[in-house]
Amino acid sequence: MTTHIYDFLEKSLIKFSEKTAFVEPFVKERKEITYKDFDLFSKKLASEILKTLGNDNPTQAPVLI
């Protein structure tokens, strides 16, 4: 059973790497991102955040959404 968004996205990346993950419909030119690109960009962003925080060993904690 998938309980975390990370698990869902990882499984989707394996199954649908070249398929569209997200669409921004309310712009003049429709913008899309594939699961593969989303995975790459999110990992780059996470890496930059950790680098900025100067924390090599982050603590994971649940977040209520």
C-alpha positions as CSV (number, residue, x, y, z in Angstrom):
1,M,0.0,0.0,0.0
2,T,1.3,3.4,-0.9
3,T,1.4,5.7,2.1
4,H,3.8,8.5,1.0
5,I,3.7,10.7,-2.0
6,Y,7.4,9.8,-2.6
7,D,6.5,6.1,-2.9
8,F,3.7,7.0,-5.4
9,L,6.0,9.2,-7.5
10,E,8.8,6.6,-7.5
11,K,6.4,3.8,-8.7
12,S,5.0,6.2,-11.3
13,L,8.5,7.0,-12.5
14,I,9.3,3.3,-13.0
15,K,6.0,2.7,-14.9
16,F,5.5,5.9,-16.8
17,S,8.9,7.7,-17.0
18,E,8.1,9.4,-20.4
19,K,4.4,10.2,-19.7
20,T,3.1,13.5,-18.5
21,A,3.1,13.9,-14.7
22,F,1.8,17.4,-14.4
23,V,0.2,20.0,-16.6
24,E,-0.1,23.8,-16.2
25,P,-3.3,24.4,-18.1
26,F,-3.9,28.1,-17.4
27,V,-1.1,29.6,-19.5
28,K,-1.0,30.7,-23.1
29,E,1.3,27.8,-24.0
30,R,0.4,24.6,-22.2
31,K,3.3,23.5,-20.1
32,E,3.9,19.8,-19.2
33,I,6.5,17.9,-17.3
34,T,7.2,14.1,-17.5
35,Y,7.7,11.9,-14.5
36,K,11.4,11.5,-15.4
37,D,11.9,15.3,-15.6
38,F,10.0,15.9,-12.4
39,D,12.1,13.3,-10.6
40,L,15.3,15.0,-11.9
41,F,14.2,18.5,-11.0
42,S,12.9,17.6,-7.5
43,K,16.2,15.8,-6.7
44,K,18.2,18.8,-7.8
45,L,16.0,21.1,-5.7
46,A,16.3,18.9,-2.7
47,S,20.1,18.8,-3.1
48,E,20.2,22.6,-3.3
49,I,18.0,23.0,-0.2
50,L,20.2,20.6,1.8
51,K,23.3,22.4,0.6
52,T,21.9,25.8,1.6
53,L,20.9,24.5,5.0
54,G,24.3,23.0,5.5
55,N,22.9,19.8,6.8
56,D,24.5,16.6,5.6
57,N,22.3,14.4,7.8
58,P,18.7,15.6,7.6
59,T,16.0,14.3,10.0
60,Q,12.9,13.1,8.4
61,A,9.6,14.1,10.0
62,P,6.0,13.7,8.9
63,V,4.2,16.7,7.6
64,L,0.5,17.2,7.9
65,I,-1.0,18.4,4.6
